[in-house]
Amino acid sequence: MEDTTTINFRRMQYFHAGYAMVETVVELAVAGARAISGVFAAIARAQRQARARHELRRLSDHMLRDIGLERGQIDRLFRR
């Protein structure tokens, strides 16, 4: 009977160790996915700003004045 208890205890230890490892791997994968998502979000934001800046530069001086901007102010709009 004592041998059976020892074997069961060892199985439980291995089970918990394996579960902890799987949990760690899943947490690392989720953290990596979040990091990649952040990078893609930053790239998309930069592309949107570049398109907006390009469109503003294409406007005539008259159109820029109509919306309350001068050509020299365009780049300052996109600085943080």
Buried (B, 14 or more C-beta within 10 A) or exposed (E): EEEEEEEEEEEEEEEEEEEEEEEEEEEEEEEEEEEEEEEEEEEEEEEEEEEEBEEBEEBEEEEBEEEEBEEEEBEEEEEE
